[in-house]
Amino acid sequence: MKTKNIMALALLPLMGALTACSNDDAQLTGDRVPISLLASTLTAEETRTAADTTLNKDFLEAGQTVKVRVSNTGANTWTDYVFDAGNNGVMTASGIPPFYPLDGTNVDIVAYSPAAAGTLFSIHSDQTSPESYLASDLMFASATNKAKSNTAVPLLFEHKMAKIIITATAGAGVSTIEDVTLHNVLPQVTFNPATGAVGTALGTITSVAIVKNNTTSKAVGAAVIPAQAIDNELLTIKTNLGTATYTVNSKVFNAGKVYKLNISVNRAAVNATTQITGWTDTASASVNKEEDCKIFTLDDGTGHVSFTMVRVEGGPYTTLAGKTVSGTLSSFYIGQLEVTNLLWWMVMRSNPSGMANDGWTYPVANMTWDDIMSSNGFMAKLNEQLADQLDGMQFRLPTDAQWEYAARGGVNQERFTFAGGNTLTYVAVCKEYNGGQTPLPCGYRYANSLGLYDMTGNVWEWCSDYYLPVASIPTDQGLDYAGPATGSAHVLRGGGYLNDNNASLDYDKTTNVSCLPISTSRWGDAYEKKWIHVGLRLALQ
């Protein structure tokens, strides 16, 4: 994205080359003075899909047409000239260029682009190409009642349209931004070619394509529209997972102003509607920018480790452990990865995992629930060491309901068999898919739609709830269900690297075989028990 200031002069061909083409009877001296074209002074940040494509390349973009009109002051009878911008923005006339004779009459000079603009100007509904965008951007320059002299008259162009610049980035759980469309636009405006005056936007409401067929995680585009106010739906952004909709309340777009909108399209925004507020022509509006994740860094002077907590938008859920229930969760954060050996070491100065998974990036395992949650355990020490980064929140274990809600993709509650898809090949670390009976480094397999890794296999993950068999789980769970108040065992979720994928069995504290589907990868064990294939994932709220 270019950020240079634009203030460049496009001089017409040299005067000496023009004496042969003079046919103006009013010319008294044989000398003629050129009219110079000067583009607006802007910060060239407006880009479409290509990073090196600016809306104002140097001054007037190659191929852009400008009509220059010259008249004796007050006569209102115009002589018109059409110019084309070359590769460097230099204007070349298709006929006799607008030089005026040195006599005693003042002149009025106006110019506008595109040269084809009429008294009713219509924008293009597809502005994804430079040509369509430029043809929709009405610019005007004026130098009236100018005394004729040997000094060229500059023309300073002003934009008569409003510019809207959209930067859409894939947020948590989204991988591709495909299309960006502006809606509820009135596409026409009246235009006076002599004065540059424009009227009120009119015409039949249309949509304007800003980005089409993008294949990356970021899309940058811009649209030019007549000045107007837009209510309700403003933008739709199509992603690989669906379409996000953004609305405004009587947002006014003024002519000659640039409006910038930065949107991070999170999984929670897909197939939902988000209201945009706080947007002005002097500052960008950012939507969902702070909701993707929080990154924490633990540094003790001898080393450091960083880890990511992904925000999970709260909402209703209808299943827990394969049982039909009714409940609602508040928003929370959950670890992108299982807790690694390195993070555990930085907090506890121990490595309980043993030889099977003793690499720093492997999931820590072989600790009791009490090792995690006691007053002197891992969670208490982690909260103490990162207190200055927590903003009043606390790390803890996820509840049973939070774990499954996140595994199913949050508000969308996907019906995949496994966390991240319907086949184990790419998402699971279990007997069939780990190359042997060992764990794999955290994040080795594919993530689910929220960007969470290893929700299927690798190590089982302790939850905060006391354990209940599926049959005893209440169907009405209300807000933020956290399990029974007492019990003899705690919930574990997700499956481990030692387990197979026998979907006919539910590892319900009765057998040593686990099915990995989300609905049944659940069991419970006493707080003092530990296993080489049981670890943890952080929650934050």
N, C-alpha and C positions, 0 to 999 in steps of 0.2 A: 504494500500500500504506500503510495507516494504521499509526502507531506510538504513538498516544496511550495512556496508561494508563487503565484503566476502573475507576472506583470511584464508582458512582452509586446513589442511593437511590430506590426506587420505593415511594412512600407510597400506601396504600389511600385510598379516599374519606374525606372529613372525617367526624369522629365525629358532628357535629350532624345530619348527613343520615341517620344510621343508627338513631336512637332509635325510629322507627316500625316497624322491622323486627326488633326484639328479641323472641325467644320463649324465652329461656333462663331456666328456673325458678330456677336457682342464682344469678341476678343479684340482688345485694342493694342496690346503690346507684343503679342506672340508668345508671352510667357504664361504658363498655366500652373496652378498650385495643386498638389495632390491632397486627397483626403486620406488620412491615416486611420487604420482600424486597430483599436486597442481593446483587448478582452478584459473581462472583469478580474479584479484582484481577489483570488480565492485561495483557500487551502485545499489542495487537490487530494482529498481523501475519499472522494466518491468513486467506488469501484463496483464492477459487476462480478462476474464469475472468475475472470482472470485477474491475478494480483497485479499485473503490469498494465492493466487497462484503466485509464483514468477518464472521468467524464469531461475534463478539460485538459487535453494533452497539449502542453505548452500554452496555447491560447484558444485557437479554434481547431477542432479535430479534423483530420484529413477527410475530404469528401463532403464536409459541411458546406452548405450554400448560404450566402448572405446577399440580400438585396439592399443596395444603397440608392437612396432617392434624393435628388437635388432640385431645389426650387428657389426662385427669387423670393425673398422674404415677403410673406403676405399674399403671394400670388396663388398658392395652393394648387399650382399646376406642376406636376412632378415629372422629371426625367429619371427613368429607372435604369439601374445597372445590376447585373447579377454576377457574383463572384463565387469561385470555388476555392476552398482551403486545400492547399497541397499537403505533402507529407510533413512539412515543418510548420504548417499553419499559415504559410505565406499566401496571401490572396491574389488570385489571378483572374482578370476579367475576361469574360467570353466575348465582349464587344468593346466599344469605346469606354474606357474607365472614367470614373467620376472626378475629372479635373475641372476646376471652374476658372473662368477668365478673370483677369485683373482689371475690373472696371469699378465703378463707384457704387454698385448695387450690393446690398447685403444678401446673404443666402441663408436658406434653411436646409440642413442636411440631416436625414435620419437614415437608419439602417436597421434591419431586423433579420433574424435567422430562426427557422429555415426560410429561405427565399420564397418558398411556395405558400407560406402562410397567407390566408385570406382574412376577410373580415369576420369569419367564424372559424376559430382554430380548434381542431380535434386532435387529441392525443392518441397514441397507439395503445391497444389493449395488451400487446405483447412487447415488452421493452427489454427482453433478455439479450437482444443484439445491440451493438453500439449504434447501428443505423436507425433502428426503431427508437432507441432512447433519444438520440440527438434530434430526430425529427419531431419528438414530442416536447422538446425543450424550447420554448419561445423566448428569444432574447431580443432586446431593443436598445438602440443607442440614438442619441439626439445631440445636435449642435445647431441651435437656431439663432437667427439674426446675427450672423457672423460677418464682420467686415472682411472684404477680400484683401488678402495680403500675400506676401511671399512665404508665409508660415503655413505649414500644413495644419489642417484642422483634425484633431484626434476625435475618435468616436469611442466612448466608454460604454461597453455593453452591460446591461443589467438583465438579470433573469426575471421573467414574468411568471414563471411557474414555481411551485413548491417542490423541493427535493426531499425524498424520503429514502434513507439509507438503512438497509437491514443487514445485520451480521447475525446469522443463525448458526449456533454451534451445538453439536450433539452432546447432551449432558449424560447423567448417570442412566445406564440401561439402554441408551439410544446409540446406534453406531453410524447412521447415515442421514444427512439432510438431503432430501431429494428435490422438492419444489417449494417455492415461496410465492404466495399470491396475495395481492392487495385487493380488498373488496370494497363495495359500496362507493365507488368513485363516479362522480359526474364528469364526463370526458370532454366537454366542450366549454369554450369561453369566447365571448365576442372580443374582437381586436380591432383597434383603429390604427392602420398602417402609417398615418401621418403624425399621430401624437403618442403612440405606444400604449394608450389606455386600454385596459382589459376590463371586462364586465364580470358579472356573477357567473359562477359555474352553472352549467345547464346540460341538458341532454338526458339520455336514458342511462340509468345506473349500470355500471359495468365492473368487471374485475380486470386487474392488470397483472400479468405474469411478470415476476421479477427474477426468479431463478427457475430453470427447468432442467430436469434430467441430470441433476448433480449426483456424483457417486462418491463423495468424500464426507468427512465428519463436519465440515465447515462450508457454509455457503454465504457469499457476500454479494449483494445486489442492490440496485437502486431503481426508483421510479420517479417520474416527473408528472405532476398532475396540476390542474388549475387550482387556485386557492379555494378552499372550501372547508366545511366542518363535516366530520364523519362520526356517526353514532353506531354503537353496538359493534357488530363484527368488523374488524379491521384487517386481520391477517389470518391466513391458514398456512401452516408449515407441515408439509408431508415428510414423514420419516420412514425408515425401514419397518417401523412397528405400527404405523398409523399416522393420523393427522392431528396436530395440535391447533387449537383455535384461540385467537387473542382478540379481545374487544377493548373499545375505548368509550368514554362517555363524552360526547360532543367535542371531540378533539378538533381544534382549529389548525389548519395548515395554511400559513400565509405565504403570498408570492414573494420570491426572492430569498426565502429562508431555507435552511438545511436542517432536517430532523433526523437524528441518529438513534437507532434502536438496537440494542444488543440483547439477544435472546439465547439463553441456554435451555434447550428443549430436553427436559428430564423425562424419564419414563412416566412419571406421574402426570405430566402435562399432555401426554398422548391420549387422544380420544376424550379430552376434557377441554374446558374453557377457562382461560385466565384473563383477568382484567389488568390492563396496562394503566398505570397512574404515574404522575410526576414527570411528565415528558414535556420539555420545552424546546424552543429553537436555539437555545444557548447551552444546553446540556443533554447528554445522552440519557435515555432510560434503559435500565438493565432489568431483565425479567428472569427470575429463577437463578440468578448468577451465584447466589450464596447457598443454594439449597442442595447442590450436588453432593458435597462431602466436606469433611473436616480432616485436616492432616495434622497429626501430632508428632512432635519430635522429643525424644528423651535423650539427654546428653549429660553424662556424668563427669566430663572432663577427660576421660580415658577413651571414650567411644560414644557413638550415638546410633539411634535407630529411629526411623520414621514409619508411621503406619497410618492408614486411611480408614476413616469411618464414613460410611455411605448413608445419606439421609433417606429414610423410608417414610413416604407420605402416609399419614394415618387414614383409616377408613374402615368400612365394614368387612367382615369375613363370614363365610358360611360353612367352613369345614375345619375340623381339627382332628388329626390322627385318623382320618377316614370317616369320622362321624359328622353328621349334619348338625351344625350348631348355629347360633346367632350371637354375634359379638361385634364390638367396634374397638379399634385401637387408636390411641393418639399417635402423632408422629414421633419417630425416634430415629436414632442412628445405630447402625450395626457394622461390625468389622467387615471390611472388604475381603480380608483373609482370616483364616484361623490364626490364633496367637502362635508366633514362631518361637523356636528355641532362643533366638537372639533377644527378643523382647522379654521373655521370661528371665533370661540371664541378667539383663540390664536391671530388672526390678528385684529379683530374688537372689542373684549371684549363685544360682544352682542350675543344673541341667538334669531333670529327672527322667528324660526320655530313654536313655540307654543307647545301645549300639544301633538299634534298628533305624532310628531317624535322628542321628546326632549332628547333622549339618545345620548351620545357623538358619537357613531358610526353610527347614522342615518344620512341620507342626509340632509344638511341644506336646508331650503326653505323659501318662503315668503319674498323674497327681490326683489327690482326692478332692472332693467337693470342698472339704474343709480347708485344704491347702489354698484354695482360691478365695473362699469367702469368709474365713475367720478374721478376727480383729487384727491379726498380725499377718494375714495372708496376702496373696498377690494383688487382689483388687484394692485393698486398703492402702497398700504401699504405692500402687500405680496412681491412685487418686491423690495421694499426698505429693508424689514427685511431680505430677503434672497440674497441680492446683492452679498455677498461674495461667494455664491455657484452657481451663474448663468453663469459664464464664458461668459458674454456678451449677453446672451439670455434674453428673457423677458417672463413672464407669461402673458397670455391673454385668451380670450374666443376663442374656435375653430370657424372657418368659417362653414357655412352650408355645403360646399363641403368637408371640412376636417372631419366633424362629420360623414357624411354618408360614406365616404371613409374608415374611421376607423371601423365603424359599420359593413361594408362588408368584413373586414379582410385585408385591405390594398391592396397590389399589386395584390392579387389573386381575388379581387372583387367578392366574393362568392355570389351566387344567392339564399341564404337562405331567407326565408320569414321574419324571425326575426333575430336580432343580436345574433348569436350563434346557430341557428338551425331552423328547420321548424315547431317545435311544441312549444307552450308556456309553457308547464308544468314545464320545468326545467330552463328556462331563464327569465321568465317574472315576474314582480311585478305589477299586475293590479287587477281589481275587482275579476276576477275568480281565481287568483292564489296568493293571498297575505293573505288569511285567514281572511279577513275583510278589511274594508276601512281604512287601515293605511299603511304607508310605512314599509319597512323592513330594517334592518341594511345593510349598503353598502357591497356589495360582498356576499350577502346571497345566491343568485342564481348562476347558472353556468356562466362562462365567454364565450366570443366569441373566435375565433381562435387567436386573438392577445393578449388574456389574459385580455380583458376589461370587466368589470362587469356593469350590470344595464344599458346597452344600450337599453334595452327593458323594459320600465316602471320604477317604483319606483318614481322618480320625473322627470318632464320635465327639459330640460337643455337649458339655454340661449345660443345663438350663437352671434357672432359679427356682422353678416350681417344685413342690413336693409331688411325687409321682402318684397318679391314679390310673388304673387300668382303663382302657377305652370305654368299656361298658359303664363305668362310673363317672365319666366326664359329663358335667352338666350341659344341657343343650342351650340354655339361656345364659350367656356369659357376660352380658352387659358391657361396660366400658373397662378396658384394660384388665381383662381377666388374668389372674396371676396364680391360679391353682389353689389347692386347699391350704388352710392355715398351719396344719401339722401333718406329719407323716414320717415314715421310716426310710424313705428312699427319695432320690431326686431324679428328674427327667433327664434323659440323654436323647439327642436327635442326630440324624443325618447319615448314620452308617459309617463303617470303618474299613480300612484296607484289608483286614483279615476276613471280612464277611463276603458272602456271595450275593447274587441277585435273585434268589428264589422268591418270586413274588407271591407264592401260595402260602407263605408262612409269615406270621407277624411276630417279630422278636419282642414279645410282651413279657419280658422277665421270666420266660419259661423255657427258652431254648437258646442254643448257641449259634443259631443261623439267623441272619438278618435279611429281610427284603429291603432294598434300597429305595423303592418308590416313596415319595414324600409322605403319603398318607400313612405308611406303616413303618417308616424308619424311626422307631421310637421304642425306648425301654426305660427302665429305672433301676437305680442301684443305690446302696447305702452310702452315706456321705463319707465313710471312712474307707471305702473301696477305691482301688486304682487299677488301671489297666494300661498296657502298652499301646493300645489303639483308642484311647479316650483322651481328648484334650478339651479345648474351649475356644469360643469366639466371643468377642467383647460386644456389649451393647452400651449405649450412651443416651441419657435422657435427663 
